[in-house]
Amino acid sequence: MLASLPVAMASGDYKSGGMDRYSGEKSKSAMIDGVYLVMAKPDQAQVSDNKHSFYITEIAIMGKEGKGAVFSFDKPLQGLYDGSDDMGYISTVNFKAAQVRMNSADKLALSTSDAKAIVKLEGIKPLYKGDDYSLMEFSEVYMMKPDGQMQEYELAKPVTIVYSRDRNLAVIDAYPTFTESLMKGSADAMEKSFSSDRMTLDELMSKEESAKENKVPYESPAKVRSPAREIGGGK
């Protein structure tokens, strides 16, 4: 998802449409300033053995010069975070069917209807990109909650994401202190929804300036005992 539109954003190509329009673009991930994830909770969400299911209803990618792209999904991306093993799984099956809106940050808005939180990944660094999988990391997280509070989490050690193209699956490989911090920060948010139906990227970025800072130390994760069940994500 990070490799989809940077070239089009840099060249000022703000046309909207489906993801297939940009399938030939070459990645320039160094131009990415941050990625916003609009998080929702399934109506019948089950929490068992510290496994937490979630939806991603929209994604926004911000460039370095105030240009951005918003991806909207007819069917949300399905996710699962296993707090006992500090591992997350996101199905990207529905990503290629996304509708894309491209514009400047003050003209782009995210739909917050039924959303529980907006999470921004920052300090994104691509590590490897191959034909079958890619590897990246992020070193900072912002979390916007329905009550308007914005939290900033500075990670002592970056968190790694592995994306398998063949399996349409992104795997988040984190550690205990990361899990503890994010779970504690989002606990009350999961029971509420945003009062407004939309929020511009400009509004989000302005709130980041006054976000409460949290330092997340590194704690080595334990060996995985039993991997979480893979997410199907639909076809």
Secondary structure as GFF3:
##gff-version 3
##sequence-region A 1 235
A	DSSP	alpha_helix	6	10	.	.	.	ID=ss1
A	DSSP	beta_strand	17	18	.	.	.	ID=ss2
A	DSSP	three_ten_helix	19	22	.	.	.	ID=ss3
A	DSSP	three_ten_helix	29	31	.	.	.	ID=ss4
A	DSSP	beta_strand	32	40	.	.	.	ID=ss5
A	DSSP	beta_strand	51	63	.	.	.	ID=ss6
A	DSSP	beta_strand	67	82	.	.	.	ID=ss7
A	DSSP	beta_strand	87	91	.	.	.	ID=ss8
A	DSSP	three_ten_helix	95	97	.	.	.	ID=ss9
A	DSSP	beta_strand	99	104	.	.	.	ID=ss10
A	DSSP	three_ten_helix	105	107	.	.	.	ID=ss11
A	DSSP	beta_strand	109	111	.	.	.	ID=ss12
A	DSSP	beta_strand	117	122	.	.	.	ID=ss13
A	DSSP	beta_strand	125	129	.	.	.	ID=ss14
A	DSSP	beta_strand	133	144	.	.	.	ID=ss15
A	DSSP	beta_strand	150	164	.	.	.	ID=ss16
A	DSSP	beta_strand	169	173	.	.	.	ID=ss17
A	DSSP	alpha_helix	176	186	.	.	.	ID=ss18
A	DSSP	three_ten_helix	189	191	.	.	.	ID=ss19
A	DSSP	beta_strand	198	200	.	.	.	ID=ss20
A	DSSP	alpha_helix	201	208	.	.	.	ID=ss21
A	DSSP	beta_strand	212	216	.	.	.	ID=ss22
###
